[in-house]
């Protein structure tokens, strides 16, 4: 009888321990699942924040509170609808994409900073890739990037206009000229003259403009307000297009002769080289736009990712290490801001020099001899 009691007690103890272990394991799994889901949610929020930081915007937001309130000011929204013509309003009418705007009897909604035509309920249909299939409007708005471009243009006109006036009175630099004159002389003596030669004068105005324009935009991009102008591929493509057009329209006969009928080569090789040279016309501006876009975008992504790591790990080590690493990389971004403006200007000068190069290549001289 005693043995039976002992066996029964042992069985009940084992059963209770097993049930307790299962309950503990279930509790640990629930906690682990909650932690994983919270980490995934934090990761998703960080990715969305970085993506939003890189995008252009129809309003200028200084910051967003924890409750989701946007602190900033609206910008003019102008778009064209084929059926209803031009529409104009302030971006506050869209409430950052949460509201549907009625204008001239039609309804419009802002989705990922693009304006789509919709119904009164704001219905947006998507394809299998989650891209809206609604009719997209031709956007002519004064976005955040456009505002910064206009502001940069006015700042440049004011600075260099005042420098020009000061030089009329005295050749001794004063005020802003003390800071910018060394840069102007550097571009003239170290970029324009060595790469273009005697005709550098007609390109110097453009080279100075493009250098300081990119430099100022890059410096604005280092601000914490999400001003990512040179990280927008449309902007870098427009800048590269200016260099491309100036190169082609100011090129001499020797430049076009090297493209369409390479001198000093047998005619079969000339035919082979022609499409390669024509391809080079497209590759050169493409390299300009991609280099500037990729370097500036990558810098923003890395800095924002390091900041996001603080909220992802949520510990003392991350709170100390990542801010210090972010500061170091931020200082490196200041160097990159100057470096990318220099590289874009240097390559533009190289292309201008190639477009004005005269006869006298070694291959041609050998062919003549």
Kinemage of the C-alpha trace (Angstrom):
@kinemage 1
@onewidth
@group {chain A} dominant
@subgroup {mainchain}
@vectorlist {calphas} color= white
{ca unk a 1} P 0.000 0.000 0.000
{ca unk a 2} L 2.839 2.336 0.894
{ca unk a 3} L 4.526 1.661 -2.424
{ca unk a 4} L 1.346 2.563 -4.272
{ca unk a 5} L 1.098 5.862 -2.361
{ca unk a 6} L 4.721 6.688 -3.120
{ca unk a 7} L 4.247 5.886 -6.812
{ca unk a 8} L 1.068 7.987 -6.931
{ca unk a 9} L 2.801 10.952 -5.267
{ca unk a 10} L 5.776 10.619 -7.604
{ca unk a 11} L 3.507 10.485 -10.639
{ca unk a 12} L 1.567 13.561 -9.509
{ca unk a 13} L 4.834 15.439 -8.812
{ca unk a 14} L 6.221 14.568 -12.245
{ca unk a 15} L 2.950 15.571 -13.905
{ca unk a 16} L 2.833 18.884 -12.038
{ca unk a 17} L 6.463 19.648 -12.940
{ca unk a 18} L 5.784 18.852 -16.578
{ca unk a 19} L 2.726 21.099 -16.594
{ca unk a 20} L 4.725 23.851 -14.864
{ca unk a 21} L 7.554 23.498 -17.371
{ca unk a 22} L 5.115 23.640 -20.261
{ca unk a 23} L 3.536 26.743 -18.766
{ca unk a 24} L 6.947 28.337 -18.252
{ca unk a 25} L 8.016 27.449 -21.781
{ca unk a 26} L 4.787 28.843 -23.133
{ca unk a 27} L 5.343 32.012 -21.120
{ca unk a 28} L 8.920 32.357 -22.402
{ca unk a 29} L 7.735 31.773 -25.986
{ca unk a 30} L 5.034 34.401 -25.579
{ca unk a 31} L 7.573 36.894 -24.214
{ca unk a 32} L 10.040 36.024 -26.986
{ca unk a 33} L 7.318 36.440 -29.611
{ca unk a 34} L 6.351 39.794 -28.123
{ca unk a 35} L 9.993 40.920 -28.134
{ca unk a 36} L 10.493 39.780 -31.735
{ca unk a 37} L 7.302 41.474 -32.888
{ca unk a 38} L 8.302 44.680 -31.078
{ca unk a 39} L 11.771 44.559 -32.666
{ca unk a 40} L 10.269 43.967 -36.106
{ca unk a 41} L 7.880 46.859 -35.563
{ca unk a 42} L 10.749 49.128 -34.508
{ca unk a 43} L 12.790 48.017 -37.520
{ca unk a 44} L 9.871 48.719 -39.853
{ca unk a 45} L 9.300 52.157 -38.316
{ca unk a 46} L 13.007 52.997 -38.685
{ca unk a 47} L 12.998 51.944 -42.342
{ca unk a 48} L 9.933 54.057 -43.027
{ca unk a 49} L 11.524 57.025 -41.273
{ca unk a 50} L 14.711 56.731 -43.331
{ca unk a 51} L 12.701 56.384 -46.540
{ca unk a 52} L 10.618 59.424 -45.605
{ca unk a 53} L 13.800 61.403 -44.837
{ca unk a 54} L 15.188 60.695 -48.317
{ca unk a 55} L 11.975 61.627 -50.130
{ca unk a 56} L 10.931 65.057 -51.304
{ca unk a 57} L 7.893 66.544 -49.559
{ca unk a 58} L 5.057 68.971 -50.259
{ca unk a 59} L 5.420 70.549 -46.798
{ca unk a 60} L 8.445 71.652 -44.795
{ca unk a 61} L 8.389 69.705 -41.529
{ca unk a 62} L 10.846 70.715 -38.841
{ca unk a 63} L 9.932 67.768 -36.630
{ca unk a 64} L 7.214 65.244 -35.844
{ca unk a 65} L 6.056 64.744 -32.248
{ca unk a 66} L 5.437 61.347 -30.649
{ca unk a 67} L 1.714 61.855 -31.128
{ca unk a 68} L 2.247 62.236 -34.889
{ca unk a 69} L 1.806 66.016 -35.026
{ca unk a 70} L 3.849 67.686 -37.775
{ca unk a 71} L 5.576 70.923 -36.777
{ca unk a 72} L 6.487 73.059 -39.780
{ca unk a 73} L 4.781 75.057 -42.516
{ca unk a 74} L 2.880 74.180 -45.722
{ca unk a 75} L 4.073 74.833 -49.263
{ca unk a 76} L 2.146 75.698 -52.453
{ca unk a 77} L 0.762 72.685 -54.311
{ca unk a 78} L 0.236 73.121 -58.053
{ca unk a 79} L -0.776 70.241 -60.304
{ca unk a 80} L -2.357 69.716 -63.700
{ca unk a 81} L -5.339 67.496 -64.508
{ca unk a 82} L -6.173 66.895 -68.182
{ca unk a 83} L -9.888 67.089 -67.462
{ca unk a 84} L -10.003 69.986 -65.000
{ca unk a 85} L -6.881 71.983 -65.811
{ca unk a 86} L -4.522 73.526 -63.254
{ca unk a 87} L -5.223 73.292 -59.522
{ca unk a 88} L -3.506 75.359 -56.829
{ca unk a 89} L -3.741 75.143 -53.038
{ca unk a 90} L -1.582 74.837 -49.942
{ca unk a 91} L -0.244 71.447 -48.907
{ca unk a 92} L -2.060 71.711 -45.568
{ca unk a 93} L -5.268 70.832 -47.444
{ca unk a 94} L -4.008 67.255 -47.814
{ca unk a 95} L -3.119 66.910 -44.080
{ca unk a 96} L 0.003 64.889 -44.971
{ca unk a 97} L -2.010 62.437 -47.080
{ca unk a 98} L -4.760 61.821 -44.541
{ca unk a 99} L -7.416 64.001 -46.207
{ca unk a 100} L -9.099 63.962 -49.620
{ca unk a 101} L -9.096 67.328 -51.410
{ca unk a 102} L -12.018 68.399 -53.584
{ca unk a 103} L -11.147 70.880 -56.348
{ca unk a 104} L -13.220 71.845 -59.396
{ca unk a 105} L -15.597 68.959 -58.812
{ca unk a 106} L -12.875 66.271 -58.649
{ca unk a 107} L -11.154 64.576 -55.720
{ca unk a 108} L -7.433 64.140 -55.149
{ca unk a 109} L -5.249 62.448 -52.550
{ca unk a 110} L -1.563 62.627 -51.643
{ca unk a 111} L 0.049 59.161 -51.472
{ca unk a 112} L 3.804 58.888 -50.817
{ca unk a 113} L 4.192 62.539 -51.877
{ca unk a 114} L 2.493 61.919 -55.244
{ca unk a 115} L -0.925 63.309 -56.153
{ca unk a 116} L -3.529 60.866 -57.469
{ca unk a 117} L -7.078 61.331 -58.672
{ca unk a 118} L -9.615 59.468 -56.552
{ca unk a 119} L -13.235 59.516 -55.373
{ca unk a 120} L -14.906 61.223 -52.411
{ca unk a 121} L -13.886 58.327 -50.129
{ca unk a 122} L -10.235 58.565 -51.200
{ca unk a 123} L -10.072 55.076 -52.714
{ca unk a 124} L -6.596 54.126 -53.930
{ca unk a 125} L -6.266 50.876 -55.895
{ca unk a 126} L -2.927 49.070 -56.043
{ca unk a 127} L -1.318 46.520 -58.332
{ca unk a 128} L 0.490 43.352 -57.261
{ca unk a 129} L 3.581 45.412 -56.399
{ca unk a 130} L 1.532 47.732 -54.145
{ca unk a 131} L 1.879 50.657 -56.541
{ca unk a 132} L -1.197 52.912 -56.925
{ca unk a 133} L -3.029 52.454 -60.214
{ca unk a 134} L -5.046 55.679 -59.924
{ca unk a 135} L -4.398 58.434 -62.444
{ca unk a 136} L -1.331 60.416 -61.361
{ca unk a 137} L -1.338 64.179 -61.791
{ca unk a 138} L 1.391 66.298 -63.363
{ca unk a 139} L 2.943 67.822 -60.247
{ca unk a 140} L 4.281 71.399 -60.560
{ca unk a 141} L 4.375 72.118 -56.830
{ca unk a 142} L 6.894 74.129 -54.849
{ca unk a 143} L 8.183 71.148 -52.894
{ca unk a 144} L 10.799 71.185 -50.154
{ca unk a 145} L 13.594 70.510 -52.650
{ca unk a 146} L 12.396 73.290 -54.965
{ca unk a 147} L 12.225 75.678 -52.013
{ca unk a 148} L 15.822 74.897 -51.020
{ca unk a 149} L 16.994 75.268 -54.637
{ca unk a 150} L 15.372 78.710 -54.829
{ca unk a 151} L 16.817 79.655 -51.436
{ca unk a 152} L 20.284 78.495 -52.520
{ca unk a 153} L 20.008 80.513 -55.726
{ca unk a 154} L 19.087 83.675 -53.824
{ca unk a 155} L 21.936 83.136 -51.341
{ca unk a 156} L 24.442 82.715 -54.178
{ca unk a 157} L 23.181 85.825 -55.970
{ca unk a 158} L 23.401 87.816 -52.732
{ca unk a 159} L 26.897 86.574 -51.762
{ca unk a 160} L 28.597 86.849 -55.133
{ca unk a 161} L 26.694 89.999 -56.063
{ca unk a 162} L 28.010 91.695 -52.923
{ca unk a 163} L 31.507 90.386 -53.717
{ca unk a 164} L 31.353 91.910 -57.205
{ca unk a 165} L 30.291 95.269 -55.747
{ca unk a 166} L 33.103 95.198 -53.179
{ca unk a 167} L 35.703 94.546 -55.912
{ca unk a 168} L 34.549 97.658 -57.751
{ca unk a 169} L 35.633 99.706 -54.738
{ca unk a 170} L 38.800 97.797 -53.856
{ca unk a 171} L 40.642 94.696 -54.997
{ca unk a 172} L 41.346 93.806 -51.371
{ca unk a 173} L 38.806 91.120 -50.360
{ca unk a 174} L 36.453 92.050 -47.543
{ca unk a 175} L 33.584 90.265 -45.829
{ca unk a 176} L 32.440 87.120 -47.615
{ca unk a 177} L 35.151 87.576 -50.274
{ca unk a 178} L 37.802 86.554 -47.721
{ca unk a 179} L 36.145 83.135 -47.454
{ca unk a 180} L 35.100 82.512 -51.051
{ca unk a 181} L 37.940 84.118 -53.038
{ca unk a 182} L 40.389 81.240 -52.322
{ca unk a 183} L 37.782 78.777 -53.606
{ca unk a 184} L 37.185 80.853 -56.739
{ca unk a 185} L 40.921 81.038 -57.447
{ca unk a 186} L 41.284 77.318 -56.785
{ca unk a 187} L 38.594 76.449 -59.346
{ca unk a 188} L 40.155 78.792 -61.906
{ca unk a 189} L 43.806 77.825 -61.410
{ca unk a 190} L 43.553 74.150 -60.415
{ca unk a 191} L 40.461 72.963 -62.326
{ca unk a 192} L 39.619 75.206 -65.289
{ca unk a 193} L 43.036 76.142 -66.643
{ca unk a 194} L 44.751 72.715 -66.440
{ca unk a 195} L 41.823 70.793 -67.921
{ca unk a 196} L 40.418 73.231 -70.503
{ca unk a 197} L 43.363 75.377 -71.455
{ca unk a 198} L 43.237 78.727 -73.225
{ca unk a 199} L 39.437 78.643 -73.626
{ca unk a 200} L 38.769 78.159 -69.916
{ca unk a 201} L 37.317 81.651 -69.614
{ca unk a 202} L 34.035 80.872 -71.358
{ca unk a 203} L 33.411 77.912 -69.045
{ca unk a 204} L 34.584 79.457 -65.781
{ca unk a 205} L 31.217 81.035 -64.966
{ca unk a 206} L 29.440 77.700 -65.261
{ca unk a 207} L 32.117 75.833 -63.295
{ca unk a 208} L 31.941 78.329 -60.432
{ca unk a 209} L 28.143 78.205 -60.430
{ca unk a 210} L 27.920 74.411 -60.420
{ca unk a 211} L 30.588 74.054 -57.713
{ca unk a 212} L 29.014 76.447 -55.226
{ca unk a 213} L 25.479 75.346 -56.088
{ca unk a 214} L 26.257 71.686 -55.316
{ca unk a 215} L 28.335 72.649 -52.280
{ca unk a 216} L 25.558 74.751 -50.736
{ca unk a 217} L 22.945 72.053 -51.425
{ca unk a 218} L 25.202 69.426 -49.847
{ca unk a 219} L 25.700 71.599 -46.773
{ca unk a 220} L 21.931 72.126 -46.488
{ca unk a 221} L 21.599 68.348 -46.716
{ca unk a 222} L 23.607 67.999 -43.510
{ca unk a 223} L 20.902 69.792 -41.548
{ca unk a 224} L 18.521 67.687 -39.406
{ca unk a 225} L 15.421 68.903 -41.267
{ca unk a 226} L 15.427 66.264 -44.031
{ca unk a 227} L 16.744 68.501 -46.821
{ca unk a 228} L 18.015 65.869 -49.237
{ca unk a 229} L 18.270 67.736 -52.556
{ca unk a 230} L 21.418 66.238 -54.094
{ca unk a 231} L 20.185 62.812 -52.958
{ca unk a 232} L 17.337 63.209 -55.448
{ca unk a 233} L 18.249 61.572 -58.755
{ca unk a 234} L 16.063 64.006 -60.712
{ca unk a 235} L 18.160 66.921 -59.432
{ca unk a 236} L 21.501 65.272 -60.166
{ca unk a 237} L 20.240 64.249 -63.621
{ca unk a 238} L 19.327 67.879 -64.391
{ca unk a 239} L 22.781 69.069 -63.293
{ca unk a 240} L 24.488 66.396 -65.402
{ca unk a 241} L 22.294 67.349 -68.370
{ca unk a 242} L 23.564 70.946 -68.211
{ca unk a 243} L 27.155 69.706 -68.423
{ca unk a 244} L 26.232 67.374 -71.287
{ca unk a 245} L 24.486 70.091 -73.329
{ca unk a 246} L 27.270 72.640 -72.823
{ca unk a 247} L 29.842 70.046 -73.851
{ca unk a 248} L 28.039 69.123 -77.064
{ca unk a 249} L 27.093 72.641 -78.156
{ca unk a 250} L 30.571 74.108 -77.580
{ca unk a 251} L 32.592 71.217 -79.037
{ca unk a 252} L 34.855 71.795 -82.033
{ca unk a 253} L 35.185 69.792 -85.252
{ca unk a 254} L 38.038 67.730 -83.868
{ca unk a 255} L 35.752 66.458 -81.067
{ca unk a 256} L 33.031 65.325 -83.472
{ca unk a 257} L 35.646 63.894 -85.832
{ca unk a 258} L 36.916 61.622 -83.061
{ca unk a 259} L 33.375 60.417 -82.393
{ca unk a 260} L 32.060 59.750 -85.902
{ca unk a 261} L 35.271 59.022 -87.850
{ca unk a 262} L 38.259 58.340 -85.587
{ca unk a 263} L 41.407 59.681 -87.329
{ca unk a 264} L 44.471 57.508 -87.661
{ca unk a 265} L 42.561 54.195 -87.767
{ca unk a 266} L 41.678 51.829 -90.655
{ca unk a 267} L 38.137 52.414 -91.869
{ca unk a 268} L 36.770 49.065 -90.500
{ca unk a 269} L 37.963 50.089 -87.029
{ca unk a 270} L 36.404 53.523 -87.491
{ca unk a 271} L 33.020 51.884 -88.049
{ca unk a 272} L 33.494 49.742 -84.931
{ca unk a 273} L 34.591 52.697 -82.798
{ca unk a 274} L 31.699 54.952 -83.828
{ca unk a 275} L 28.958 53.273 -81.693
{ca unk a 276} L 31.403 52.955 -78.785
{ca unk a 277} L 32.135 56.686 -78.877
{ca unk a 278} L 28.422 57.495 -79.173
{ca unk a 279} L 27.775 55.305 -76.136
{ca unk a 280} L 30.435 57.287 -74.310
{ca unk a 281} L 28.405 60.469 -74.837
{ca unk a 282} L 25.660 58.967 -72.668
{ca unk a 283} L 27.915 57.239 -70.145
{ca unk a 284} L 29.742 60.456 -69.175
{ca unk a 285} L 26.726 62.429 -67.877
{ca unk a 286} L 25.268 59.221 -66.426
{ca unk a 287} L 28.441 58.752 -64.380
{ca unk a 288} L 28.127 62.345 -63.154
{ca unk a 289} L 24.544 61.992 -61.934
{ca unk a 290} L 24.976 58.535 -60.385
{ca unk a 291} L 28.167 59.453 -58.500
{ca unk a 292} L 26.643 62.530 -56.865
{ca unk a 293} L 23.290 60.849 -56.178
{ca unk a 294} L 24.748 57.616 -54.765
{ca unk a 295} L 27.330 59.249 -52.498
{ca unk a 296} L 24.956 61.773 -50.957
{ca unk a 297} L 22.100 59.256 -50.552
{ca unk a 298} L 24.423 56.673 -49.012
{ca unk a 299} L 25.676 59.201 -46.484
{ca unk a 300} L 22.139 60.046 -45.378
{ca unk a 301} L 21.150 56.376 -45.147
{ca unk a 302} L 24.198 55.449 -43.043
{ca unk a 303} L 23.769 58.336 -40.594
{ca unk a 304} L 20.034 57.721 -40.207
{ca unk a 305} L 20.597 53.964 -39.815
{ca unk a 306} L 23.096 54.521 -37.001
{ca unk a 307} L 20.631 56.779 -35.213
{ca unk a 308} L 17.903 54.156 -35.718
{ca unk a 309} L 20.140 51.528 -34.059
{ca unk a 310} L 19.751 53.383 -30.754
{ca unk a 311} L 15.992 52.797 -30.800
{ca unk a 312} L 16.388 49.230 -32.046
{ca unk a 313} L 18.775 47.922 -29.351
{ca unk a 314} L 17.570 50.173 -26.510
{ca unk a 315} L 20.527 49.689 -24.169
{ca unk a 316} L 23.305 51.767 -22.633
{ca unk a 317} L 26.018 50.515 -24.992
{ca unk a 318} L 23.977 51.455 -28.070
{ca unk a 319} L 23.077 54.789 -26.479
{ca unk a 320} L 26.762 55.667 -26.099
{ca unk a 321} L 28.440 53.947 -29.059
{ca unk a 322} L 26.107 54.847 -31.911
{ca unk a 323} L 25.905 58.610 -31.188
{ca unk a 324} L 29.722 58.787 -31.162
{ca unk a 325} L 29.968 56.780 -34.389
{ca unk a 326} L 27.257 58.976 -35.931
{ca unk a 327} L 29.251 62.093 -35.019
{ca unk a 328} L 32.381 60.695 -36.683
{ca unk a 329} L 30.516 59.789 -39.861
{ca unk a 330} L 28.727 63.140 -39.799
{ca unk a 331} L 32.092 64.908 -39.859
{ca unk a 332} L 33.084 62.640 -42.749
{ca unk a 333} L 29.913 63.746 -44.544
{ca unk a 334} L 31.119 67.351 -44.306
{ca unk a 335} L 34.248 66.300 -46.210
{ca unk a 336} L 32.121 64.380 -48.728
{ca unk a 337} L 29.968 67.488 -49.290
{ca unk a 338} L 33.043 69.422 -50.473
{ca unk a 339} L 34.539 66.432 -52.269
{ca unk a 340} L 31.465 65.691 -54.389
{ca unk a 341} L 31.155 69.327 -55.450
{ca unk a 342} L 34.828 69.259 -56.434
{ca unk a 343} L 34.529 65.971 -58.369
{ca unk a 344} L 31.459 67.114 -60.309
{ca unk a 345} L 33.199 70.371 -61.246
{ca unk a 346} L 36.465 68.624 -62.111
{ca unk a 347} L 34.804 66.077 -64.416
{ca unk a 348} L 32.765 68.811 -66.084
{ca unk a 349} L 36.005 70.683 -66.796
{ca unk a 350} L 37.580 67.491 -68.169
{ca unk a 351} L 34.641 67.016 -70.554
{ca unk a 352} L 34.868 70.652 -71.675
{ca unk a 353} L 38.588 70.212 -72.300
{ca unk a 354} L 37.958 67.104 -74.404
{ca unk a 355} L 35.362 69.021 -76.421
{ca unk a 356} L 37.910 71.759 -77.239
{ca unk a 357} L 40.991 69.625 -77.742
{ca unk a 358} L 42.967 70.422 -80.877
{ca unk a 359} L 44.887 68.108 -83.231
{ca unk a 360} L 48.165 66.599 -82.158
{ca unk a 361} L 47.459 63.159 -80.673
{ca unk a 362} L 50.245 60.648 -80.828
{ca unk a 363} L 48.142 58.233 -82.852
{ca unk a 364} L 47.366 60.889 -85.432
{ca unk a 365} L 50.990 62.001 -85.683
{ca unk a 366} L 52.072 58.393 -86.158
{ca unk a 367} L 49.485 57.919 -88.879
{ca unk a 368} L 50.659 61.078 -90.634
{ca unk a 369} L 54.297 60.049 -90.434
